[in-house]
């Protein structure tokens, strides 16, 4: 089993699918709780490779769930239209977490015990993902997440959980590094103090923890954090408190409905921070831009993917198909789907069955460099994918894609323009932000 200890590397970075005879659809009969998709195939062949995917398909986060489903579906359609994995079509059966941990857990059990999937993908929110990871570990069924960022997810020693996305630590590390680099490069930029604005979930608390850690490591004053309950109807008092703290930079981490409300409340309260830098999260969803319009201009967003940096043909295909650009969530979902497609291919190339045990072994050992088996390049900011083991500041990581890095963008005229790393930047930072 390949396990590389990469703590030194991290320090440097600082400075189902069983062959199933019955690929059934929605066993519960409730379309909102489960959807069955055979992308690119007219009918089941009797030996489809069946995968379960759990996302918020209804509720406040349905827009996010939709974008991730689209990324998965496009990858599956590509392989199925090309003849499948050594002749086997892939079928994805969707479960609806409704953004709720208990619902996500019951959907995971349904997909494993009733739909007989031998692999799961999901679940976007870290709070839902951690409960589903417990079920996956209990049943010894591989679960791979494209998006959930909580450091705790890969810190439990789970052998069946794999993550493509950067962790919270990695996200905030790159965001603070950008502040440091911009301070050194731009004499007009003030980046001597930060305040965090985040929900009071586990992920939000980790964002606060790592923002404080990286700020202090880089001699930036940490003024504290403003936390709120996700889905709040009003953020006026929180924004007024943030205004009174008057940091040079606001570090924000919000789901899409909260990101919309936060941006609108800034306008209502007449508060224009010189710079807001956000974890991609809700700030990259199409619903965000549609709701806040020009008020988003100047907001800085750290994201997993930016259109125009890689994969031009793939991006054009996605936009033609769905009428919107890839964002970090859909691009990571698309990429993750191709990771398990190539894992299935490697298993079947060896003449083995696509079982939970074989998938787990293959994902543990997999190394993908530059492109997938269909010769499409990795469209994310890095060129290698593998799931490794490491430790950082007392936090262990197992089956974590430590190759993941981020791109920092700024919203200008409704587009996300890369501004860091500087070697791929398409524009310089607009400072202070205009919000108009």
C-alpha positions in Angstrom: 0.0 0.0 0.0 1.4 3.4 -1.0 1.5 5.9 1.8 3.9 8.8 1.5 4.7 10.9 4.6 4.5 14.5 3.4 4.7 16.7 6.4 8.0 18.2 5.1 6.2 18.9 1.7 3.4 20.7 3.5 5.9 22.8 5.5 7.5 23.8 2.2 4.2 24.7 0.7 3.6 27.2 3.6 6.6 29.7 2.6 -21.0 0.3 -7.6 -19.5 0.3 -8.4 -20.4 -3.5 -8.2 -21.3 -5.2 -11.5 -25.0 -5.2 -10.7 -27.7 -7.1 -12.5 -30.4 -4.7 -11.2 -29.4 -1.0 -11.6 -32.6 0.1 -10.1 -33.9 3.7 -9.8 -35.6 5.4 -6.9 -36.6 2.7 -4.5 -38.4 5.1 -2.3 -40.6 6.5 -5.0 -39.8 10.1 -3.9 -38.1 12.1 -6.7 -36.8 14.7 -4.2 -34.9 12.0 -2.2 -33.3 10.0 -4.9 -32.7 10.3 -8.7 -31.4 7.6 -11.0 -29.3 8.5 -14.0 -27.7 6.4 -16.7 -25.8 9.1 -18.4 -25.3 8.5 -22.1 -27.0 5.1 -22.1 -30.4 4.2 -23.3 -30.9 1.2 -21.1 -29.2 -1.0 -18.5 -26.9 -3.6 -20.0 -27.3 -6.0 -17.0 -23.7 -5.4 -15.8 -23.5 -1.7 -15.3 -21.1 -0.3 -12.8 -23.3 1.4 -10.2 -22.2 4.4 -8.2 -24.1 6.2 -5.5 -23.9 10.0 -5.1 -25.3 12.0 -2.2 -25.8 15.8 -2.5 -28.3 18.4 -1.4 -30.7 18.1 -4.4 -33.5 20.1 -2.6 -33.5 22.9 0.0 -31.3 26.0 0.4 -28.2 24.3 -1.2 -30.0 22.7 -4.1 -28.1 25.0 -6.6 -24.8 23.7 -5.3 -26.1 20.1 -5.5 -27.2 20.7 -9.1 -23.8 22.0 -10.2 -22.0 19.0 -8.7 -24.5 16.6 -10.3 -23.8 18.3 -13.7 -20.1 17.8 -13.3 -20.6 14.1 -12.5 -23.1 13.5 -15.3 -20.9 15.1 -17.9 -18.0 12.8 -17.0 -20.2 9.7 -17.0 -21.8 10.7 -20.3 -18.3 11.0 -21.8 -17.2 7.5 -20.8 -20.5 5.9 -21.6 -20.7 7.4 -25.1 -17.1 6.1 -25.7 -18.3 2.6 -25.0 -18.1 2.6 -21.2 -15.4 1.1 -19.0 -14.2 -2.0 -21.0 -17.7 -2.3 -22.3 -19.5 -1.7 -19.0 -21.8 1.3 -18.8 -21.7 3.5 -15.6 -24.9 4.3 -13.8 -25.2 6.9 -11.1 -28.0 6.7 -8.5 -28.4 10.0 -6.6 -29.5 10.4 -3.0 -30.8 13.7 -1.7 -29.2 14.8 1.6 -31.5 17.9 1.7 -28.5 19.5 3.4 -29.1 17.4 6.6 -26.7 15.0 8.2 -29.3 12.5 9.4 -30.9 12.4 5.9 -27.5 12.0 4.3 -26.8 9.1 6.6 -30.1 7.3 5.8 -29.5 7.9 2.1 -26.1 6.4 2.4 -27.6 3.3 4.0 -30.3 3.1 1.4 -27.8 3.3 -1.5 -25.5 0.6 0.1 -28.1 -1.8 1.4 -30.9 -1.4 -1.1 -29.3 -0.1 -4.3 -26.2 -2.3 -3.7 -23.7 0.3 -4.8 -20.1 -0.5 -4.0 -18.9 3.1 -4.0 -20.3 6.5 -2.9 -19.5 10.1 -3.9 -20.4 13.2 -1.9 -21.6 15.1 0.1 -20.5 18.8 -0.3 -21.2 19.9 3.3 -18.6 18.6 5.7 -21.2 18.1 8.4 -23.1 15.7 6.1 -20.0 14.1 4.7 -18.6 13.2 8.1 -21.8 11.2 9.0 -21.8 9.5 5.6 -18.1 8.7 6.0 -19.0 6.8 9.2 -21.6 4.7 7.4 -19.2 4.0 4.5 -16.5 2.9 6.9 -19.0 0.7 8.8 -20.0 -1.1 5.5 -16.5 -0.9 4.1 -17.7 0.9 1.0 -15.3 3.6 -0.5 -16.5 7.2 -0.3 -14.8 9.9 -2.2 -15.5 13.6 -1.8 -14.9 16.3 -4.4 -15.6 19.3 -2.3 -16.0 18.9 1.5 -13.0 20.7 3.2 -13.2 20.0 7.0 -9.7 18.8 8.1 -11.4 16.3 10.4 -12.7 14.3 7.5 -9.3 12.8 6.7 -8.2 12.8 10.3 -10.3 9.9 11.6 -8.1 7.1 10.2 -10.8 5.9 7.9 -9.5 3.6 5.2 -12.5 3.9 2.9 -12.7 7.8 2.8 -10.8 9.7 0.1 -10.8 13.4 -0.6 -9.8 15.3 -3.8 -10.4 18.9 -2.5 -7.9 20.9 -0.5 -8.6 20.9 3.3 -9.6 24.0 5.3 -6.0 24.3 6.3 -4.8 24.3 2.7 -7.5 26.8 1.6 -6.7 29.3 4.3 -3.0 28.8 3.9 -3.2 29.9 0.3 -5.5 32.8 1.1 -3.2 34.2 3.7 -0.2 33.6 1.5 -1.8 35.7 -1.2 -2.3 38.6 1.4 1.4 38.3 2.2 2.5 38.3 -1.4 0.3 41.2 -2.3 1.6 43.2 0.7 5.2 42.6 -0.6 4.3 43.4 -4.2 1.9 46.3 -3.9 2.9 49.4 -1.8 -0.7 50.7 -1.8 -2.2 47.4 -0.3 -2.9 47.2 3.4 -2.9 43.6 4.7 -1.7 44.0 8.3 -4.9 42.8 10.0 -7.7 40.3 9.4 -11.1 39.3 10.8 -13.0 36.1 9.9 -16.7 36.1 9.0 -18.0 32.5 9.0 -20.9 30.4 10.1 -20.6 28.6 13.5 -20.4 25.1 12.0 -17.3 22.9 12.3 -16.0 24.1 9.0 -16.5 27.7 10.0 -14.7 27.1 13.3 -11.8 25.5 11.4 -11.6 28.5 9.1 -11.2 30.7 12.2 -8.6 28.4 13.7 -6.4 28.2 10.5 -6.9 31.9 9.7 -5.5 32.7 13.2 -2.7 30.2 12.8 -1.5 31.4 9.4 -2.0 35.1 10.3 0.2 34.7 13.3 2.8 32.7 11.3 3.0 35.6 8.9 2.9 38.5 11.5 -0.6 39.6 10.6 -2.8 40.8 13.4 -5.8 38.5 14.0 -8.6 40.7 15.2 -11.0 37.8 15.9 -14.0 36.3 14.2 -17.7 37.1 13.7 -19.8 33.9 13.5 -23.5 33.4 12.7 -25.9 30.5 12.2 -26.1 29.3 8.6 -29.4 30.2 7.0 -30.0 33.2 9.2 -32.6 35.6 8.1 -30.7 38.7 9.1 -27.0 39.5 9.4 -27.2 43.2 10.3 -25.8 43.0 13.8 -22.9 40.7 12.7 -22.0 43.1 9.8 -22.1 46.1 12.2 -19.8 44.3 14.6 -17.5 43.5 11.7 -17.5 47.2 10.7 -16.6 48.2 14.2 -13.5 45.9 14.2 -12.4 47.6 11.0 -9.8 45.0 9.7 -7.7 45.6 6.7 -9.0 42.3 5.2 -12.2 40.3 5.9 -11.8 36.6 5.4 -15.2 35.1 4.6 -16.5 31.5 4.5 -20.2 31.3 3.6 -22.6 28.9 1.8 -24.5 30.5 -1.1 -27.6 31.8 0.7 -25.5 33.3 3.4 -23.0 34.8 0.9 -25.9 36.5 -0.8 -27.3 37.9 2.4 -23.8 39.0 3.7 -23.1 40.9 0.5 -26.5 42.6 0.5 -26.2 43.5 4.2 -22.8 45.1 3.6 -24.5 47.4 1.1 -27.4 48.2 3.4 -25.1 49.0 6.3 -22.8 51.1 4.1 -19.7 49.1 5.0 -17.1 48.7 2.2 -14.1 46.7 3.5 -11.0 47.5 1.5 -10.8 43.8 0.7 -12.9 40.7 1.3 -11.2 37.4 0.5 -13.5 34.4 0.5 -13.3 30.7 0.3 -15.0 29.8 -3.0 -17.9 27.9 -1.4 -21.1 30.0 -2.0 -19.3 32.9 -3.6 -18.7 30.8 -6.8 -22.2 29.6 -7.4 -24.2 31.1 -10.3 -27.0 32.0 -7.9 -24.6 34.3 -6.0 -23.8 36.5 -9.0 -27.4 36.4 -10.2 -28.6 37.7 -6.8 -26.1 40.4 -5.9 -25.0 41.6 -9.4 -22.5 44.5 -9.4 -22.3 44.4 -5.6 -19.9 41.5 -6.1 -17.4 43.5 -8.1 -14.1 43.6 -6.2 -14.8 40.6 -4.0 -11.7 38.3 -4.0 -12.4 34.6 -4.2 -10.1 31.6 -3.6 -11.4 28.8 -5.7 -10.5 25.3 -7.0 -11.0 26.2 -10.7 -11.1 29.3 -13.0 -12.4 29.2 -16.5 -9.7 30.3 -19.0 -6.8 28.7 -17.1 -7.0 25.1 -18.3 -9.3 22.7 -20.2 -10.7 25.1 -22.7 -12.5 22.5 -24.8 -13.9 20.8 -21.7 -15.1 24.1 -20.3 -16.8 25.0 -23.7 -18.5 21.6 -23.8 -19.8 22.1 -20.2 -21.2 25.6 -20.9 -22.9 24.5 -24.1 -24.5 21.6 -22.3 -25.6 23.4 -19.1 -25.7 27.1 -20.1 -23.2 28.1 -17.4 -19.5 28.0 -16.8 -17.7 25.4 -14.7 -17.1 26.6 -11.1 -14.9 25.1 -8.4 -17.6 22.7 -7.3 -18.7 21.4 -10.7 -15.1 21.2 -12.0 -14.0 19.2 -8.9 -17.0 16.9 -9.2 -16.2 16.3 -12.9 -12.6 15.6 -12.1 -13.4 13.3 -9.2 -15.7 11.3 -11.4 -12.9 10.8 -13.9 -10.7 9.6 -11.0 -13.0 6.8 -10.2 -13.7 6.1 -13.9 -9.9 5.5 -14.3 -9.9 3.4 -11.1 -12.6 1.2 -12.6 -10.7 1.0 -15.8 -7.5 -0.1 -14.0 -9.5 -2.8 -12.1 -11.2 -4.2 -15.2 -7.9 -4.0 -17.3 -6.5 -6.5 -14.8 -9.5 -8.8 -15.3 -10.9 -8.1 -11.8 -14.4 -7.3 -10.7 -15.3 -3.7 -9.6 -16.0 -4.5 -5.9 -15.8 -2.2 -2.9 -12.6 -3.9 -1.8 -10.9 -3.5 -5.2 -12.0 0.1 -5.5 -10.6 0.9 -2.1 -7.2 -0.7 -3.0 -7.1 1.0 -6.4 -7.9 4.5 -5.0 -5.2 4.0 -2.3 -2.6 3.4 -4.9 -3.8 5.5 -7.8 -1.5 8.2 -9.3 -2.8 10.3 -12.2 -0.5 12.8 -13.8 -1.4 15.5 -16.3 -4.4 13.7 -18.0 -6.9 10.9 -17.6 -7.3 7.7 -19.7 -9.4 9.6 -22.3 -6.4 12.0 -22.7 -8.3 15.0 -21.3 -6.1 17.1 -19.1 -6.6 17.6 -15.4 -8.5 20.9 -15.4 -7.8 21.9 -11.8 -4.8 24.1 -10.9 -2.5 21.2 -10.3 -1.2 18.3 -12.6 -1.2 15.3 -10.2 -3.8 13.4 -8.2 -3.0 10.9 -5.5 -4.3 10.1 -2.1 -1.6 10.2 0.5 -0.9 10.3 4.3 0.6 13.2 6.2 0.5 15.2 9.4 0.5 19.0 10.0 0.5 20.9 13.3 -0.9 17.8 15.1 -3.6 17.1 12.5 -3.2 13.8 10.7 -4.3 13.3 7.1 -5.1 10.0 5.5 -6.1 9.5 1.8 -5.9 13.2 1.2 -5.0 14.7 -2.2 -2.1 16.8 -1.0 -1.4 18.0 -4.5 -4.4 20.3 -4.4 -3.8 24.0 -4.7 -6.0 27.1 -5.3 -6.3 30.0 -7.6 -7.1 33.5 -6.1 -9.5 35.5 -8.3 -11.3 38.8 -8.2 -14.8 39.4 -9.4 -14.8 42.0 -12.2 -17.8 42.8 -14.3 -19.4 39.5 -13.3 -16.3 37.3 -14.1 -13.8 35.6 -11.9 -10.4 36.9 -13.0 -7.2 35.2 -11.8 -4.9 37.4 -9.8 -2.7 34.9 -8.0 -0.4 32.9 -8.4 1.1 35.8 -10.3 2.5 33.5 -13.1 -1.1 32.8 -14.2 -2.7 36.2 -13.3 -4.8 37.8 -15.9 -5.2 41.1 -14.0 -3.9 43.0 -11.0 -5.9 43.5 -7.8 -8.4 46.3 -7.8 -7.9 47.9 -4.4 -9.8 49.1 -2.6 -12.8 47.1 -3.9 -15.5 49.0 -5.6 -18.6 46.8 -4.8 -20.4 48.5 -7.7 
